[in-house]
Amino acid sequence: MRVWSLHPAYLDRQGLVACWRESLLAQAVLAGRTRGYRNHSQLVRFRTAADPVATIGAYLVVLAEEATERGYRFDAARIDRPARIGPGGVPQLPVTDGQVAHEWAHLLAKLAVRSPDRLATVRAVTGVDVHPLFVRVPGPVEHWERP
């Protein structure tokens, strides 16, 4: 399971679809609808939120919006608790600079293999944006990451 901290605009088609599918699985785990993946490390940060299901819902809303911008049709009705991020919505979660750098390198390696065209468009990025649910903070790779 990979629930990217990176902004979904960087993901290729396969990555965006996989992130959507895996985030829906994360939603099912957080909502208690499945027994599998309950201890998955990627869920640690969502479990620390005041409302984990709304928080993953806010994450999924952004993925659905990115898909729509690209002309894909993700079924937003599958989001249990669609939420907005910020005032009146769910608060942002911290993500460390080290985690962002780790994920960026991981994504570039994936793109080099399966989407060289996408790699060519993102390779020159210097200031990597994160998913709007997250706010960058100084620090190493997150403790829950399994390198």
N, C-alpha and C positions, 0 to 999 in steps of 0.2 A: 504494500500500500504506500503510495506517495501522495501526500496532500501538500502540494508545493507552497512554499512561502513566497515564491517569486510571483510577479504579476502574470496572470494568465495570457497576456498579450505575447509573451515570449514563447509560449508553447506551440509546437506544431500541431497539426490536426490530430495525430495519434495521441500526443501528450494531453491535449485538451479533452479529448473523449475519455481517455484513461483516467484523468484527474476527476472528471465528472462522475464516472462510474465508481471510482474508489472513494470519492467523497460521499456518494450516496450510501455506500457500504459503511463508511464511518458514521453517517447519520443513523443508520439502522443499529449499529453497535451502541452509540450514545443514547439512543431511545430505548434500548433494551429489547430490541426485536430479534436479535440473533445472538447465538452463543459463541460463534467464531470471532476471532480477532479482538476479543475483549481486552486483551493485554497488549495490543499493538502499540509500539512506542510513539507512532505518529499521533495518537489520540491524547497523549499526556497534556499537551497545551490546551486542548479543547475542554478536557475535564477540569482544568483549573478555573475555567470561566464560571461566572455566576449562573448562567443558563447555557449549558453545553449544546443543547439541541437548537436553540435560537442562534447560537454562535456559529455552528456548522451550517445552519440555514442561511446566515448572512454570507458565509463563504461561498455557498452554492449559488446564491443570487448573483454574485459577481461573475461566476463561471457561466451562468446562463446568459447574462448580458453580453459577455465576450463572445459566446457562441452565436448569439443573435447578430452581433455586429459583423460576424464573418459569414453570415448566411446559413448557419446551421440551426437545427431545431431541437433544442434540448427541452424536455418536458418539465417545465418549472412547477407543474402540479405535483411533482414527486418530492418537492421540498416540504418537509413537515411543518416548519415554522419559518417561513421567509421573514427575514429581518433586515433592517438597514443598519449601517455602521455609524457610530457617533452619537451625538445628542439625540435622545429619544429612542435610540436603538441599542445595539450591543456595543460595549466598549472594545477598542482595539486591544489586540494581544501583542506582547513584546516578541520580537525575534532578533537574535543577535546577528551582528555583522559577520561573525564567523560562520553562522548557519547559512546566511545568504550567499556568502562566497562558496561554501561547500555545495549548495544546491546549484549555483550558477555553473560551477565546473562540471557537476553531474549532468546538467541539462546540455551543456555544450558537447559533452562526450556522446550523449544520446543523439543529438542532432547531427553530429558528424557521421554517424552510422546510417541513420534512417531518413534524414531530411537535410541534405547539404544545401539546398536552396534557402531553407529557413535559417540555417547556420550562417549563411552569407549575410542575411539581413540583420542578425543580432550580434554577430561577432564583434562589431565595432562599439557596442554599447559600453560605456564607461561607468555611468551611474545607474546601477541596476535598481529598478523599481520593485517594490514588494506588493503582494496582494493587499488591497485596501484594508483588509481585516487586521493587518499587522502594522506595527510601528517598529522601526529599527532602533536597537539599543547596542551599545558597545558590548563585546564579549566574544568568546570562542564558539565553536560549534556547540549546539545545544546538547545538554546532557542526555537527552532521549534519543538522539540520532544514532543510528547503527551504521558506522562507516563500512 
